Structures are given as C-alpha cells and as structure tokens.
C-alpha cells in the first residue's frame, strides 16, 4: 500500500529559512569590534606621538637654555660654546662646578642618547636636534623662539639653537 499518497504535504519548518543567520550576526559583530579596536589603536598611537613631540620640545628647550647658560656664565669675557653635551652636565671651567643640565637627556623620539649637533662657527655646540626622520604631527602654533619649526618636514628640522643677541 502506498502511504505517501495519504500524507498531507507539510511546508518546511520555519527554522530552515534562518540557517546561517546567527553566524552572519556573529561575524558582523566581530568585524565591528575589530574596526573599533583598530581605530582606538590608531588614536592611541597618535596620542603617544604627540606626547613624544611635547617631550622633545621640552628637552630641546632645556638643551638650548643650558647652552645659553654655559655661554653666558663663561669666566672672564671669553664667551664660548660648550665643547660637548657632557660639559652642560658638568661645567668645571671655574673653581665652582656648575650644572647647566641635571642629566644628558635621551631623545624621546628615537629612545637614544645620541643627538644631532649643530656646530658653532668657532667650535663647540650651539644647538641640538633629534635624529628622527619621521614627519611631525605639529606643524604650527609654536612659541616665538621656535617659529622656525613651522612647516618642518622632519623632526631633524627642529633645531634647538642658541645664538647670542
């Protein structure tokens, strides 16, 4: 006897039409979380570079001010630039030892103790700069003594120089 003819035709169950929908939603949520994480990481990276730029501006000005103090506090009338960065940390030109810098600072951008040096015309160091070749984020809004930094293409162009007068 043929029983298939007597059974009524039943439409397929509704859950069969939803196969894979939960998987699609889960994959969409993972994609959203990944995109938000990448955006947050990018924002944190930019924030960290801005912090390092601010630190470079602080340290560079400290070096420039130390060079100015070294130059201004020369014994007698013979004004000279420091022969090295170490002379800024320990100035022993007179019987009273001076420290124009508390320590030799590390370049915040490269993490190295090496700095580029701007040589004075008659010897010594008249300025320092970072050896980083990255492009600065800050391109304007500098204080008056740092207006030459406006529009710089690399951090190497930020030269912290002391020139008397």
C-alpha positions in Angstrom: 0.0 0.0 0.0 1.3 3.4 -0.9 1.3 5.6 2.3 2.9 8.6 0.8 -0.2 9.5 -1.1 -2.3 9.7 2.0 0.0 12.1 3.9 -0.7 15.7 3.6 2.1 17.9 2.3 3.7 19.9 5.2 5.6 23.0 4.4 9.2 23.0 5.6 9.9 24.2 9.1 10.5 28.0 9.5 13.9 27.4 11.2 15.2 26.0 7.9 15.0 29.5 6.4 17.1 31.0 9.2 20.1 28.7 8.7 23.3 30.8 9.0 21.7 34.0 10.2 23.2 33.7 13.7 26.6 33.0 12.2 26.3 36.1 10.0 25.3 38.3 13.0 28.3 36.9 15.0 30.7 37.6 12.1 29.3 41.2 11.8 29.8 41.8 15.5 33.4 40.5 15.3 34.1 42.9 12.3 32.7 45.8 14.3 34.8 45.0 17.3 37.9 44.7 15.1 37.3 48.0 13.4 36.7 49.8 16.7 39.9 48.3 18.1 41.9 49.4 15.1 40.5 52.9 15.4 41.3 53.0 19.1 44.8 51.8 18.5 45.4 54.5 15.8 44.1 57.2 18.2 46.4 55.9 21.0 49.4 55.8 18.6 48.7 59.4 17.6 48.3 60.4 21.2 51.7 58.8 22.0 53.4 60.6 19.2 52.0 63.9 20.3 53.3 63.2 23.9 56.7 62.4 22.5 56.6 65.6 20.4 55.8 67.6 23.6 58.6 65.9 25.4 61.0 66.7 22.5 60.1 70.3 22.7 60.7 70.4 26.5 64.0 68.6 26.3 65.2 70.6 23.3 64.4 73.9 25.0 66.2 72.6 28.1 69.3 71.9 26.0 69.1 75.4 24.3 68.7 77.1 27.7 71.7 75.1 29.1 73.8 76.2 26.1 72.7 79.8 26.8 73.7 79.5 30.5 77.0 77.9 29.6 77.8 80.7 27.2 76.6 83.5 29.5 78.4 82.2 32.6 81.8 81.9 31.0 84.6 83.1 33.2 86.1 86.4 32.1 85.0 88.0 28.8 85.8 85.0 26.6 82.3 83.6 25.8 82.5 80.1 24.3 80.0 77.4 23.4 80.2 74.1 25.3 82.6 71.6 23.7 80.2 68.7 24.3 76.9 67.8 25.8 78.8 66.4 28.8 80.1 69.9 29.5 76.5 71.0 30.0 76.1 68.4 32.8 79.3 69.2 34.5 80.9 72.6 33.8 84.3 72.7 35.5 85.7 75.9 33.9 85.8 77.6 37.3 86.6 76.6 40.8 82.9 76.4 41.5 81.4 73.5 39.5 78.1 74.3 37.6 75.5 72.0 36.2 73.5 73.6 33.4 71.6 70.3 32.9 70.8 67.8 35.6 71.5 64.9 33.2 72.0 64.3 29.5 68.5 63.6 28.2 67.5 60.8 25.9 65.9 61.7 22.6 62.2 60.9 23.2 61.5 60.0 19.6 64.4 57.6 19.0 65.0 56.5 22.5 68.7 57.0 22.0 71.1 59.2 23.9 72.6 60.3 20.6 71.6 63.8 19.4 72.3 65.7 16.2 74.7 68.5 17.0 74.7 72.0 15.4 78.4 73.1 15.5 79.2 76.7 16.4 81.3 78.7 13.9 84.3 78.9 16.3 84.0 75.4 17.8 81.6 73.9 20.3 77.9 73.1 20.3 75.4 75.8 19.6 72.4 73.5 19.3 70.9 70.0 19.2 68.3 68.2 17.2 66.6 64.8 17.1 67.9 62.3 14.6 64.4 61.0 13.9 63.3 61.2 10.2 59.6 60.9 11.0 57.2 63.6 9.9 56.0 65.8 12.7 52.3 66.0 13.6 52.6 69.5 15.0 53.3 71.9 12.1 52.3 75.3 13.6 51.4 77.1 16.8 54.9 77.2 18.2 56.1 79.8 20.7 58.1 82.8 19.3 61.5 81.3 20.0 60.6 78.2 17.9 58.8 79.8 15.0 61.4 78.3 12.6 59.8 74.9 13.3 56.6 75.9 11.4 56.1 73.7 8.4 59.1 71.4 9.1 59.1 68.2 7.1 61.1 66.0 9.6 61.9 66.2 13.3 65.5 66.7 12.2 64.4 70.1 11.0 63.6 71.1 14.6 67.0 72.6 15.6 67.2 73.9 19.2 69.9 76.6 18.7 71.2 79.3 21.0 72.6 82.4 19.3 73.5 85.3 21.4 71.9 88.6 20.8 
